[in-house]
């Protein structure tokens, strides 16, 4: 496993991270807690030390499963969780990053994760109403109280990231990035490199499309996020699947899978700290955690050319 220092912190993180949305048991089809626990333990065995979750994943269940499966290792792993989403008894979700929500959500995550201090605490989404400075001030107070080691943001625009930075250092930005979704290359990536902010890439496998298991007629349950995803629906599906097939062909030439090529392509971008991969099983860990190879420059150039927005 490759490791990289997260920004200017003292955290050395695995370059492949464990994405914990699916293990919450909601939004990604059937999942079994025993399988989730086995996957988490396999991830530890394979050198993965960055585990990303959120309070809203399974409405707290993902954090609980992660804490239970990690056991005492939870005090040594780099656990990254998020706040900023609220939900009611019917599971209806809304955004709230107010100072009051910062405190409420943090205390709940600390209890579920069974930690005294969360290594990386992230703003999940801006809510469009709370000033960034107010959210950051509340997070700084929690950091000074010893309940947060480092603060990160997710899904922030360049403008919002700059506003957050003005309130104090932000060590990471979590954003979607993969072969099919490269918008950050001209905006957020350069900004993060200038400030020394680590980039955690999510949807690195285009919500599983690079697994090669899904065709143009793939169907999902209504509560599965993929049932509404542009990766699987809409005018770009044909082009997306064509690129997936080409990536699989490139991988086969090197004895690798399309998943491994898609992850390696992300890791070869020097502006990216970690590729987060959504995981439900130990078998997925085995495939995703392979980093002991390099994508030849000619193949990377080919992928770059076929996945450019103007080349579709």
Backbone torsions as a table, in degrees:
resi	resn	phi	psi	omega
1	UNK	NA	135.9	174.2
2	UNK	-84.5	151.2	177.5
3	UNK	-131.8	154.2	176.3
4	UNK	-146.2	144.0	176.5
5	UNK	-69.2	134.6	179.1
6	UNK	-82.0	106.7	179.4
7	UNK	50.1	-130.5	-177.1
8	UNK	-102.1	20.3	-179.1
9	UNK	-86.3	-177.4	174.6
10	UNK	-98.2	13.8	-176.9
11	UNK	-93.3	122.4	171.2
12	UNK	-97.8	116.6	-174.0
13	UNK	-114.6	147.2	175.7
14	UNK	-66.1	144.2	-176.4
15	UNK	-78.8	-12.2	166.6
16	UNK	-111.9	124.3	-178.8
17	UNK	-110.1	157.6	-179.9
18	UNK	-90.0	112.9	176.2
19	UNK	-86.4	123.0	-169.2
20	UNK	-103.3	18.2	179.5
21	UNK	-65.4	-50.0	-173.7
22	UNK	-61.5	-35.4	-176.5
23	UNK	-70.8	-6.5	172.9
24	UNK	-70.3	-16.3	175.7
25	UNK	84.4	15.5	-179.2
26	UNK	-143.6	129.6	172.9
27	UNK	99.3	-7.9	-176.0
28	UNK	-135.4	30.1	179.5
29	UNK	79.7	-175.8	-176.0
30	UNK	-61.2	141.5	176.0
31	UNK	-147.6	143.4	-178.0
32	UNK	-113.6	131.1	-177.4
33	UNK	-60.6	-33.5	178.6
34	UNK	-66.5	-40.6	176.2
35	UNK	-64.5	-40.2	179.5
36	UNK	-61.9	-45.1	180.0
37	UNK	-63.6	-39.8	178.3
38	UNK	-64.5	-38.0	179.0
39	UNK	-65.7	-40.6	180.0
40	UNK	-64.3	-44.0	179.8
41	UNK	-67.6	-36.5	176.5
42	UNK	-65.6	-37.3	178.1
43	UNK	-60.3	-42.7	176.6
44	UNK	-60.4	-43.8	-179.8
45	UNK	-61.9	-33.5	-178.4
46	UNK	-88.5	6.6	174.4
47	UNK	92.5	3.4	176.2
48	UNK	-74.3	126.0	179.5
49	UNK	-122.9	-4.6	178.2
50	UNK	-102.8	117.2	-179.0
51	UNK	-118.6	114.5	-175.7
52	UNK	-105.2	128.1	178.7
53	UNK	-141.3	-167.2	177.4
54	UNK	-161.8	154.4	-178.8
55	UNK	-64.6	-29.2	-176.7
56	UNK	-80.6	-12.7	-179.8
57	UNK	-70.5	106.1	-175.9
58	UNK	68.8	18.4	179.6
59	UNK	53.4	50.1	177.5
60	UNK	101.5	-17.7	-173.6
61	UNK	-67.5	-38.1	179.6
62	UNK	-59.5	-44.8	178.5
63	UNK	-61.8	-41.2	-179.2
64	UNK	-65.8	-44.7	178.7
65	UNK	-62.2	-43.0	-179.6
66	UNK	-61.7	-46.3	-179.6
67	UNK	-61.8	-43.3	-178.3
68	UNK	-65.3	-44.4	-176.8
69	UNK	-70.9	-36.1	179.5
70	UNK	-72.2	-30.6	-178.2
71	UNK	58.9	-135.9	-179.4
72	UNK	-65.8	-21.2	179.3
73	UNK	-65.6	-16.2	-179.5
74	UNK	-62.3	-22.1	179.5
75	UNK	-81.4	-10.4	179.8
76	UNK	-112.3	-23.8	179.0
77	UNK	-72.5	159.1	174.1
78	UNK	-92.4	95.5	179.2
79	UNK	-91.0	124.1	177.9
80	UNK	-116.2	117.7	175.9
81	UNK	-123.4	174.6	-172.6
82	UNK	-136.3	159.3	173.3
83	UNK	-138.6	170.3	176.4
84	UNK	127.5	-4.5	177.0
85	UNK	-116.9	136.2	175.1
86	UNK	-117.5	159.0	-179.1
87	UNK	-146.1	154.9	178.5
88	UNK	-107.1	-174.0	-175.3
89	UNK	-64.1	-21.0	179.3
90	UNK	-94.8	4.2	178.6
91	UNK	80.5	14.6	177.4
92	UNK	-78.8	129.4	-170.4
93	UNK	-109.2	141.2	173.2
94	UNK	-142.0	169.1	-176.8
95	UNK	-102.0	141.1	-180.0
96	UNK	-158.2	109.4	176.7
97	UNK	-117.5	30.9	178.3
98	UNK	-66.9	158.0	177.8
99	UNK	-54.8	-38.3	179.1
100	UNK	-63.9	-39.2	179.8
101	UNK	-68.5	-34.8	176.9
102	UNK	-53.3	-51.9	-176.1
103	UNK	-66.3	-46.8	-178.4
104	UNK	-61.0	-47.6	-177.0
105	UNK	-68.4	-40.3	-179.4
106	UNK	-61.8	-46.1	-179.4
107	UNK	-61.7	-38.6	-180.0
108	UNK	-67.9	-40.8	179.1
109	UNK	-67.4	-38.5	177.2
110	UNK	-59.9	-40.0	179.1
111	UNK	-67.0	-46.8	-176.6
112	UNK	-67.2	-37.0	-179.2
113	UNK	-83.5	-10.2	-179.1
114	UNK	56.9	49.7	179.4
115	UNK	-126.0	156.1	172.1
116	UNK	-92.9	-22.9	-177.5
117	UNK	-148.3	132.4	179.7
118	UNK	-93.3	125.3	-176.3
119	UNK	-58.4	-43.5	-179.4
120	UNK	-138.9	113.4	-179.1
121	UNK	-111.0	125.3	-169.0
122	UNK	-121.3	142.7	170.0
123	UNK	-75.4	119.0	-173.3
124	UNK	-70.5	-52.4	178.8
125	UNK	-145.7	143.7	168.4
126	UNK	-67.0	151.2	-177.7
127	UNK	-100.4	-2.4	177.0
128	UNK	79.5	-1.5	-178.7
129	UNK	-126.3	-42.4	-178.3
130	UNK	-78.1	127.3	175.5
131	UNK	-59.1	139.1	-179.7
132	UNK	-55.8	-40.0	-178.1
133	UNK	-60.6	-36.5	-179.3
134	UNK	-68.3	-41.5	177.1
135	UNK	-63.3	-45.3	-177.1
136	UNK	-66.7	-36.5	178.4
137	UNK	-62.8	-41.8	178.3
138	UNK	-64.4	-40.4	178.4
139	UNK	-65.1	-39.3	178.9
140	UNK	-62.2	-40.1	178.8
141	UNK	-62.6	-40.0	178.0
142	UNK	-67.6	-34.7	177.4
143	UNK	-66.4	-43.3	178.6
144	UNK	-64.9	-27.2	178.0
145	UNK	-80.7	-2.4	176.8
146	UNK	84.4	15.9	-178.3
147	UNK	-97.6	-11.8	177.1
148	UNK	-134.9	134.2	173.8
149	UNK	-84.7	-50.4	-176.5
150	UNK	-137.3	154.2	-175.7
151	UNK	-115.1	134.4	177.1
152	UNK	-131.8	169.2	178.7
153	UNK	-128.1	157.1	176.3
154	UNK	-132.8	143.9	172.4
155	UNK	58.8	33.5	176.9
156	UNK	-94.2	142.6	171.2
157	UNK	-75.8	171.1	176.4
158	UNK	-57.6	-42.3	-179.4
159	UNK	-62.5	-47.3	-179.0
160	UNK	-67.2	-35.2	177.9
161	UNK	-63.5	-40.7	178.2
162	UNK	-64.8	-39.6	177.6
163	UNK	-63.4	-42.4	179.1
164	UNK	-62.9	-42.7	-178.4
165	UNK	-61.8	-34.4	179.6
166	UNK	-64.7	-21.3	179.2
167	UNK	-90.7	-1.1	-179.3
168	UNK	136.9	161.7	-174.9
169	UNK	-58.3	134.0	170.1
170	UNK	-110.5	126.8	-171.7
171	UNK	-91.7	-17.8	-176.4
172	UNK	-150.8	153.4	172.0
173	UNK	-130.4	127.0	178.9
174	UNK	-105.7	122.0	-174.9
175	UNK	-144.5	157.1	175.9
176	UNK	-70.6	136.6	178.0
177	UNK	-160.4	125.8	176.0
178	UNK	-162.6	-179.0	-176.6
179	UNK	-58.4	-31.3	-177.9
180	UNK	-91.0	-15.2	-173.7
181	UNK	-131.2	92.7	-170.1
182	UNK	-116.9	20.3	-174.4
183	UNK	-59.2	-32.1	-174.4
184	UNK	-71.2	-13.0	-175.0
185	UNK	-62.6	-30.4	-177.3
186	UNK	-101.3	-3.7	-176.3
187	UNK	-126.6	-79.5	-171.5
188	UNK	-70.5	-38.0	-178.9
189	UNK	-59.4	-49.4	177.9
190	UNK	-60.8	-38.0	-179.4
191	UNK	-65.7	-41.6	179.1
192	UNK	-66.7	-39.8	179.3
193	UNK	-64.7	-38.7	179.7
194	UNK	-62.8	-38.3	-177.2
195	UNK	-92.8	-6.5	-178.1
196	UNK	75.7	25.5	-179.8
197	UNK	-86.1	132.2	177.1
198	UNK	-72.5	146.1	179.5
199	UNK	-113.3	122.5	174.8
200	UNK	-105.7	113.3	-175.9
201	UNK	-89.0	119.9	174.4
202	UNK	-107.3	171.6	-169.8
203	UNK	54.7	35.9	-175.9
204	UNK	-65.4	-21.8	177.9
205	UNK	-109.0	21.7	-179.4
206	UNK	51.8	51.4	178.9
207	UNK	55.4	34.9	176.0
208	UNK	93.2	-1.9	-178.8
209	UNK	-61.4	-34.4	-178.3
210	UNK	-74.2	-3.1	173.2
211	UNK	-68.6	-20.8	-179.2
212	UNK	79.7	6.4	-177.2
213	UNK	-86.6	-7.1	-172.7
214	UNK	-119.0	133.8	177.4
215	UNK	-106.3	-170.7	-177.1
216	UNK	-66.8	-18.2	-178.5
217	UNK	-105.9	19.6	-179.2
218	UNK	-59.3	136.3	178.8
219	UNK	-122.4	149.5	-178.9
220	UNK	-136.7	157.5	175.3
221	UNK	-63.7	152.7	-176.6
222	UNK	-57.1	-30.4	-178.8
223	UNK	-88.4	4.0	176.9
224	UNK	-85.5	128.3	-176.2
225	UNK	-59.3	-26.3	-178.6
226	UNK	-70.8	-17.4	178.2
227	UNK	-67.9	-16.2	-179.7
228	UNK	-120.1	11.0	-172.9
229	UNK	-85.1	138.2	176.8
230	UNK	-67.5	-18.5	175.6
231	UNK	-66.2	-31.3	-174.8
232	UNK	-111.9	-10.8	-176.4
233	UNK	-132.0	151.4	173.0
234	UNK	100.1	-173.1	-170.3
235	UNK	-70.5	-16.1	-175.7
236	UNK	-94.4	0.2	-173.9
237	UNK	-59.0	-44.9	-179.2
238	UNK	-60.1	-45.4	178.3
239	UNK	-65.1	-40.2	179.0
240	UNK	-59.1	-46.3	-178.6
241	UNK	-68.2	-33.6	176.5
242	UNK	-62.9	-43.4	179.6
243	UNK	-66.2	-40.8	177.7
244	UNK	-58.5	-44.2	179.7
245	UNK	-63.8	-39.3	178.8
246	UNK	-67.2	-38.0	177.0
247	UNK	-64.8	-40.3	177.0
248	UNK	-62.6	-38.9	178.7
249	UNK	-64.3	-42.3	177.2
250	UNK	-61.8	-43.7	179.7
251	UNK	-62.5	-42.7	-178.1
252	UNK	-59.7	-33.6	179.7
253	UNK	-65.9	-19.5	-178.9
254	UNK	-115.1	10.9	-178.1
255	UNK	69.4	29.6	-179.1
256	UNK	-122.3	162.6	177.4
257	UNK	-92.4	166.9	175.6
258	UNK	-60.4	-36.7	176.6
259	UNK	-59.2	-46.2	-177.9
260	UNK	-67.0	-35.7	175.8
261	UNK	-65.7	-44.7	-178.8
262	UNK	-61.2	-39.0	178.4
263	UNK	-71.1	-43.7	-179.2
264	UNK	-62.3	-38.2	178.5
265	UNK	-59.2	-41.2	178.2
266	UNK	-67.8	-45.9	-176.5
267	UNK	-65.8	-25.4	179.4
268	UNK	-76.8	-5.8	172.9
269	UNK	-83.4	116.7	-174.1
270	UNK	-64.6	-16.3	179.8
271	UNK	-82.6	-6.7	-177.1
272	UNK	-102.1	129.0	178.5
273	UNK	-82.6	-45.3	-171.9
274	UNK	-149.8	142.0	171.4
275	UNK	-100.2	115.6	177.6
276	UNK	-86.3	129.6	-178.8
277	UNK	-121.9	126.4	177.5
278	UNK	-68.0	130.2	-171.6
279	UNK	-133.5	136.3	174.2
280	UNK	-121.6	-21.6	-174.2
281	UNK	-134.3	160.4	177.0
282	UNK	-64.6	-31.7	179.2
283	UNK	-64.0	-37.2	177.0
284	UNK	-65.8	-36.2	176.0
285	UNK	-59.5	-46.7	-177.8
286	UNK	-57.7	-40.4	-179.5
287	UNK	-74.6	-40.7	-173.2
288	UNK	-76.7	-27.3	-170.7
289	UNK	-86.3	12.5	-179.2
290	UNK	-86.4	109.8	-179.4
291	UNK	-124.2	4.3	-173.6
292	UNK	-87.3	47.0	177.7
293	UNK	-158.1	166.2	179.8
294	UNK	-126.1	145.8	175.2
295	UNK	-83.4	119.7	-179.6
296	UNK	-55.0	142.3	-177.7
297	UNK	-53.2	-37.9	-179.0
298	UNK	-63.9	-38.2	179.4
299	UNK	-71.8	-38.0	176.6
300	UNK	-63.1	-42.7	178.4
301	UNK	-61.0	-38.3	179.2
302	UNK	-64.7	-44.5	178.6
303	UNK	-63.9	-43.0	178.8
304	UNK	-58.2	-43.5	-176.6
305	UNK	-67.5	-42.1	-175.1
306	UNK	-79.5	-15.2	-178.2
307	UNK	-108.2	4.8	175.0
308	UNK	-63.9	139.2	178.6
309	UNK	-53.7	-36.2	-177.4
310	UNK	-82.6	-1.8	-179.4
311	UNK	-105.5	2.8	-178.9
312	UNK	-85.4	NA	NA
